[in-house]
Amino acid sequence: MRRVAAASAIGSVIEFYDFIIFGTAAALVFPAVFFPALGDAAGTVASFATFAVAFIARPFGALFFGHFGDRIGRKRVLVITLLVMGVATFIVGILPGAATIGIVAPIALFTLRFFQGIAVGGEWAGAALLAAEYSPPARRGLWSSMPQLGPSLGFALASATFLVTNLTLGDQSGSFIGWAWRIPFIFSAVLVLIGLWIRVRIAETPVFSAEQERTAQASSPAKGRLPVLDVLVQQPREVLLASGPMILIFAFFYIGTAFLTSYGAGELGLSRPAVLLCGIIGALFFAAFTIVGGAASDRFGRRKVMIGAIIASAIWSLALFPVLDIGNVFAFGAGLSVTMLLLGIQYGPMGSFLPELFETRYRYTGAGMAYNLGGVLGGAVAPIVAAALVATEVGSAAIGYMLAGIAVIGLVCVLTLRETQGISLHTEEVAVASA
């Protein structure tokens, strides 16, 4: 179990590192490199729009890879998603800027970001299922929180890479904007090779193997069905409601990473190294409390842990920007760390909660759809809206109101869903629980 959890976690960290360095670069360098003609404000909005296109792509990735993950297995699809992500990220690292190839540069950037979204859309559900379907029911929350470390440790690794690059190779006016920002993207090729080596050594999950044997029988009613049609006919309610808390999780994460990186360096005037260091500290809080949240869900139940974290997040949303607007690095670090802490408690149980909601034959598709539908609003829309809200009369406080409103939506959805703690993931038991 430790080997499986480590494999799912390490592969997920590498894939999210690739995904997140794009967000860091979108905040720090892409406006100048790919959108110089638009000016600072419009260039930043265009840069975040490029960042957001991946979230539009993620549900399509969840459907595409979910179909094959439910047909040919979790392991095989996870190898493909990591490879697609790695190739797209490496090409971004060698892509010429607008000064060299003109409008082709931002178009190519949008295209590569779309492929990143496709890949990560298929990644999360597969990594979560790899851990969840191996785990004993009594400790599934803990073990399934391990692949949930992908975003937090990926963010820490991305911030650390940019920080080291910035400190050793130049500032905004020099080599960092000119070429040094490309190093984290090119370096990802090494990490992807490590991740591929780890993933090919893991066997398929026993739950999926048992389901394959069951559906291979000619009399099985599930044989020949399309997973996406199955889940939309059998459990559309779970797909829609489970996406509700994911909106808040995505909003907290990408406001706390991509947007606050830009806000700290731009609006607050903090140095880039200070902002990146705060990001690393916040990511470590996120990682630690992801495990805490997953373990707590084994003791108190998935819903109770998520409900408590969502209520606390709604309250904190209203205090976040008044704390940040104190304007010094300590306030910024504290605000980001508390945000990441609450995010971790919410996110930890989702690695077990979403797989437990769906039957085996369409679990990859169902969990991936619920997860990534939340990403469209929380990950794509929220940072863009936040950038626009800062310029309004209400100012940064409006972002807190937006996050609190999203928290209310997530709370209602979780209250409507059933508790899943302790159930078996074999099809028959999940079907009975759903009924």
C-alpha positions in Angstrom: 0.0 0.0 0.0 2.9 2.4 0.8 4.4 1.7 -2.6 1.1 2.3 -4.4 0.5 5.5 -2.5 4.0 6.7 -3.2 3.7 6.0 -6.9 0.4 7.8 -7.2 1.6 10.7 -5.1 5.0 11.2 -6.9 3.4 11.0 -10.4 0.7 13.4 -9.4 3.3 15.9 -7.9 5.2 15.8 -11.2 2.1 16.4 -13.3 0.8 19.2 -11.1 4.3 20.8 -11.1 4.1 21.0 -14.9 0.6 22.4 -14.7 1.3 24.9 -11.9 4.6 26.4 -13.3 2.4 27.7 -16.1 0.4 29.6 -13.5 3.4 31.0 -11.8 4.9 32.1 -15.2 1.5 33.6 -16.1 1.6 35.8 -13.1 5.3 36.8 -13.4 6.5 36.7 -17.0 4.0 35.8 -19.6 2.5 39.4 -19.9 5.9 40.7 -20.9 6.9 37.7 -23.1 3.8 36.8 -24.9 1.5 39.9 -24.6 3.8 42.9 -24.6 1.7 45.0 -26.9 -1.3 44.9 -24.5 0.3 46.8 -21.6 0.6 45.7 -18.0 -3.1 45.5 -17.0 -4.5 44.0 -20.3 -1.4 41.8 -20.6 -2.1 40.3 -17.1 -5.7 39.6 -18.0 -4.7 38.0 -21.3 -2.1 35.9 -19.4 -4.6 34.6 -16.9 -7.0 33.9 -19.8 -4.3 31.7 -21.2 -3.9 30.1 -17.8 -7.7 29.6 -17.7 -8.1 27.7 -21.0 -6.7 24.6 -19.3 -9.8 24.5 -17.1 -12.1 24.6 -20.1 -10.1 21.6 -21.4 -10.1 19.6 -18.2 -13.7 18.3 -18.4 -12.9 17.1 -21.9 -9.8 15.4 -20.6 -11.8 13.8 -17.8 -14.3 12.4 -20.4 -11.7 11.2 -22.8 -9.3 9.6 -20.4 -12.1 8.6 -18.1 -13.5 6.5 -20.9 -10.3 4.6 -21.4 -9.5 4.5 -17.7 -12.8 2.7 -17.2 -12.1 0.4 -20.2 -8.4 -0.4 -20.3 -7.4 0.4 -16.8 -6.2 3.1 -14.4 -2.4 2.4 -14.8 -2.2 2.7 -18.6 -4.1 5.9 -18.7 -1.9 7.5 -16.0 1.2 6.8 -18.1 -0.4 8.5 -21.1 -1.6 11.6 -19.2 1.9 12.1 -17.7 3.5 11.8 -21.1 1.1 14.3 -22.7 1.7 16.8 -19.9 5.4 16.4 -20.1 5.6 17.0 -23.9 3.4 20.1 -23.7 5.3 21.6 -20.8 8.7 21.1 -22.4 7.5 22.8 -25.7 6.3 25.8 -23.6 9.8 26.1 -22.3 11.3 26.4 -25.8 8.5 28.4 -27.4 9.8 31.8 -28.8 8.0 34.9 -27.5 5.9 37.5 -29.3 9.0 39.6 -30.1 10.3 36.7 -32.3 7.3 35.1 -33.9 4.5 37.6 -33.3 1.0 36.5 -32.9 1.9 32.8 -33.4 3.5 32.8 -29.9 0.3 33.5 -27.9 -1.7 31.1 -30.2 0.8 28.4 -29.6 0.8 29.1 -25.9 -3.0 28.7 -25.8 -2.8 25.4 -27.7 -0.2 24.0 -25.4 -2.1 25.1 -22.3 -5.1 23.3 -23.7 -3.2 20.1 -24.0 -2.0 20.5 -20.4 -5.6 20.8 -19.4 -6.6 17.7 -21.3 -3.8 15.8 -19.5 -4.4 17.0 -16.0 -8.2 16.4 -16.5 -7.5 12.7 -16.8 -4.8 12.7 -14.2 -6.6 13.3 -10.9 -9.2 10.6 -11.1 -6.7 8.0 -12.1 -4.3 8.9 -9.4 -7.1 9.0 -6.8 -8.5 5.7 -8.0 -5.1 4.0 -7.9 -4.8 4.7 -4.2 -8.5 4.4 -3.3 -9.0 1.0 -5.0 -6.0 -0.5 -3.3 -6.9 0.9 0.2 -8.6 -0.9 3.0 -12.0 0.8 3.7 -11.1 1.8 7.3 -8.0 3.8 6.2 -9.0 4.9 2.7 -9.2 8.5 3.6 -5.6 8.5 4.7 -4.2 6.6 1.8 -6.3 8.4 -0.8 -5.0 11.7 0.5 -1.5 10.8 -0.8 -2.2 11.5 -4.5 -3.9 14.7 -3.2 -0.4 16.0 -2.4 0.1 16.6 -6.1 -1.2 20.2 -6.2 0.5 21.3 -2.9 3.9 19.7 -3.4 3.7 20.6 -7.1 3.1 24.2 -6.2 6.0 24.1 -3.6 8.3 22.6 -6.2 7.2 25.1 -8.9 7.7 28.1 -6.5 11.1 26.7 -5.3 12.3 26.3 -8.9 11.3 29.8 -9.9 12.8 31.2 -6.7 16.2 29.5 -7.2 16.1 30.6 -10.9 15.2 34.2 -10.0 17.8 34.5 -7.2 20.7 33.0 -9.3 20.0 34.2 -12.8 18.5 37.7 -12.7 15.6 40.0 -11.9 12.6 41.2 -13.8 14.6 43.6 -16.0 17.3 41.1 -16.9 17.7 37.5 -17.7 14.7 36.2 -15.7 12.2 37.7 -18.2 14.6 37.1 -21.1 15.2 33.4 -20.8 15.7 32.1 -17.2 11.9 31.5 -16.7 12.2 28.7 -19.3 14.4 26.6 -17.0 11.5 25.2 -14.8 9.6 24.1 -18.0 12.6 22.4 -19.5 13.6 20.8 -16.2 10.2 19.1 -16.1 11.3 16.7 -18.7 13.6 15.0 -16.2 10.8 14.8 -13.6 8.4 13.3 -16.2 10.9 10.5 -17.0 11.2 9.7 -13.3 7.4 9.7 -13.0 7.0 7.4 -16.0 9.5 4.9 -14.6 7.6 4.8 -11.3 4.2 4.4 -12.9 5.0 1.5 -15.3 6.2 -0.5 -12.3 2.7 -0.5 -10.5 0.2 -3.2 -11.2 -3.5 -2.5 -12.1 -5.8 -2.1 -9.1 -7.5 -5.3 -7.8 -10.9 -3.6 -7.9 -10.6 -2.8 -11.6 -9.2 -6.2 -12.4 -12.2 -7.8 -10.7 -14.6 -5.6 -12.6 -13.0 -6.6 -15.9 -13.5 -10.3 -15.1 -17.1 -9.6 -14.2 -18.0 -7.6 -17.3 -16.1 -10.1 -19.5 -18.9 -12.5 -19.0 -21.3 -12.5 -21.9 -24.3 -12.3 -19.6 -23.1 -9.1 -17.9 -25.5 -6.2 -18.5 -22.6 -3.7 -18.2 -20.7 -5.1 -21.1 -20.4 -2.7 -24.1 -21.8 0.4 -22.3 -20.1 3.7 -22.6 -18.9 4.9 -19.2 -20.0 8.5 -19.8 -23.5 7.5 -20.7 -23.7 5.1 -17.8 -22.7 7.8 -15.3 -25.0 10.4 -16.8 -28.0 8.0 -16.7 -27.3 6.3 -13.4 -25.7 9.1 -11.2 -26.1 12.6 -12.7 -27.0 14.0 -9.3 -23.7 12.9 -7.8 -21.7 14.4 -10.7 -23.4 17.8 -10.3 -23.5 18.0 -6.5 -19.9 16.7 -6.1 -18.7 19.5 -8.4 -20.0 22.1 -5.9 -17.3 21.7 -3.2 -14.7 21.3 -5.9 -15.5 24.9 -7.1 -14.5 26.2 -3.7 -11.4 24.0 -3.6 -10.3 25.2 -7.0 -11.1 28.8 -6.3 -9.1 28.7 -3.0 -6.1 27.0 -4.6 -5.8 29.1 -7.8 -6.6 32.4 -6.0 -4.0 31.4 -3.4 -1.4 30.4 -6.0 -1.6 32.1 -9.4 -3.6 35.2 -8.4 -2.0 36.0 -5.1 1.5 35.6 -6.7 0.5 38.4 -9.0 -1.3 40.4 -6.3 1.7 40.2 -3.9 4.2 41.2 -6.5 2.0 43.8 -8.2 -0.6 45.4 -5.9 1.3 45.0 -2.7 4.7 45.7 -4.1 6.5 42.8 -2.5 9.6 41.3 -4.0 9.3 38.3 -6.2 11.6 36.1 -4.0 9.5 37.0 -0.9 6.3 36.1 -2.7 7.7 32.8 -3.9 9.0 31.9 -0.5 5.6 32.6 1.0 4.2 30.3 -1.7 6.5 27.5 -0.7 5.5 27.9 3.0 1.8 28.0 2.2 2.2 24.9 0.0 3.7 23.0 2.9 0.8 23.9 5.0 -1.5 22.7 2.2 0.3 19.4 2.0 0.4 18.7 5.8 -3.3 19.5 6.3 -4.3 17.5 3.2 -3.1 14.4 5.1 -4.8 15.7 8.3 -8.1 16.1 6.4 -7.9 12.7 4.8 -7.0 10.9 8.1 -9.7 12.8 10.0 -12.3 11.7 7.5 -11.6 8.1 8.4 -12.5 8.9 12.0 -15.3 11.5 11.7 -16.6 10.9 8.2 -16.0 12.6 4.9 -18.9 15.0 5.1 -18.3 16.2 8.7 -14.7 17.2 7.9 -15.6 18.9 4.6 -18.5 20.8 6.2 -16.4 22.1 9.0 -13.6 23.2 6.6 -16.1 24.9 4.3 -17.7 26.9 7.1 -14.3 28.0 8.3 -13.3 28.9 4.8 -16.4 31.1 4.3 -15.5 33.0 7.4 -11.8 33.3 6.5 -12.7 34.5 3.0 -14.0 37.8 4.5 -10.8 38.3 6.5 -8.3 37.2 3.9 -7.8 40.5 1.9 -7.9 42.8 4.9 -5.0 40.7 6.3 -3.1 40.8 3.0 -3.7 44.5 2.5 -1.7 45.2 5.7 1.0 45.1 3.0 4.0 43.5 4.6 5.5 40.1 3.8 4.5 38.6 7.2 0.8 39.5 6.7 1.0 38.1 3.1 2.6 34.9 4.3 0.1 34.4 7.1 -2.8 35.1 4.8 -1.6 32.6 2.2 -0.7 30.0 4.8 -4.2 30.0 6.5 -5.8 29.9 3.1 -3.7 26.8 2.2 -4.3 25.2 5.5 -8.1 25.4 5.2 -7.8 24.2 1.6 -5.9 21.1 2.7 -8.6 20.1 5.2 -11.2 20.4 2.4 -9.2 18.7 -0.2 -7.8 15.7 1.8 -11.2 13.8 2.0 -12.0 14.3 -1.7 -9.5 11.6 -2.8 -11.7 9.0 -1.1 -15.1 10.8 -1.2 -15.4 11.1 -5.0 -14.4 7.6 -5.9 -16.7 6.2 -3.2 -19.7 8.0 -4.8 -19.5 6.0 -8.1 -19.7 2.4 -9.3 -16.5 0.7 -10.6 -17.5 0.5 -14.2 -17.7 4.3 -14.6 -15.8 5.4 -11.5 -12.9 7.0 -13.4 -15.3 9.0 -15.6 -17.7 10.0 -12.8 -15.1 11.1 -10.3 -13.1 12.9 -13.1 -16.2 14.7 -14.4 -17.3 15.9 -10.9 -13.7 17.1 -10.1 -13.1 18.9 -13.3 -16.5 20.5 -13.7 -15.7 22.3 -10.4 -12.4 23.4 -12.0 -14.1 25.3 -14.8 -15.7 27.8 -12.4 -13.3 27.6 -9.5 -10.0 27.4 -11.4 -10.7 29.2 -14.7 -13.3 31.9 -13.8 -12.4 32.8 -10.2 -8.8 34.2 -10.9 -10.0 36.2 -13.9 -12.9 37.6 -12.0 -10.6 38.3 -9.0 -8.3 40.3 -11.3 -11.2 42.4 -12.5 -12.7 42.9 -9.0 -9.5 44.5 -7.7 -10.1 47.4 -10.0 -13.6 48.1 -8.8 -14.7 50.5 -6.1 -15.0 47.8 -3.5 -11.5 46.6 -4.3 -9.9 43.5 -3.0 -12.7 42.9 -0.4 -15.0 41.9 -3.3 -12.8 38.9 -3.8 -13.5 37.8 -0.3 -17.3 38.2 -0.9 -16.9 36.1 -4.0 -15.1 33.3 -2.1 -17.6 33.3 0.7 -20.5 33.0 -1.8 -18.7 30.0 -3.5 -18.3 28.5 0.0 -22.1 28.7 0.6 -22.7 26.8 -2.7 -20.2 24.1 -1.7 -21.8 23.7 1.7 -25.3 23.2 0.3 -23.9 20.6 -2.1 -22.1 18.6 0.6 -25.1 18.7 2.9 -27.2 17.2 0.0 -24.7 14.3 -0.7 -24.6 11.1 1.3 -21.8 9.9 3.6 -19.5 7.3 2.0 -17.1 6.5 4.8 -16.2 2.8 5.1 -18.0 1.4 2.1 -16.4 -1.2 -0.2 -15.5 0.0 -3.7 -16.7 -3.2 -5.4 -19.6 -2.4 -7.7 -22.3 -4.3 -5.8 -21.7 -2.5 -2.5 -21.6 1.0 -4.2 -24.8 0.3 -6.0 -26.6 -0.6 -2.8 -25.3 2.5 -1.1 -26.4 4.7 -4.0 -29.9 3.2 -3.8 
